[in-house]
Amino acid sequence: MQVERSLALEVARHEIAVGTPLVVRVRDVSGRPIEGAVVEAGSGAKRKRTDVRGRCEFTFHAPGFWKLVARKADTDRVAYDPATALVRAVPASTVGRGPRIASR
């Protein structure tokens, strides 16, 4: 019998500048890092595997929204449910800028 565990996908920021590295961490629901999880960005165009700390890094070179999906292959004992996160890559000149206020 397999135990089901949900993965949790943590991103350092949900909005980053194009060309800036983004650290991603995959954990299980109890907070333990998941080594060897595969994290895909977009429709599988970018794919990374997590290290022993459950971490990997992405750099997006085009602006837009990127859906991240973390998966881990099931074992004899554990079945993993995937996790998702959404990240927005924006031109460097717009990161950290507040909302626009219309002038009269």
Secondary structure, 3 states (H helix, E strand, C coil): CCEEEEEEEEECCCEEECCCEEEEEEEECCCCECCCCEEEECCCCEEEECCCCCEEEEECCCCEEEEEEEECCCCCCEEEECEEEEEEEECHHHCCCCCCCCCC
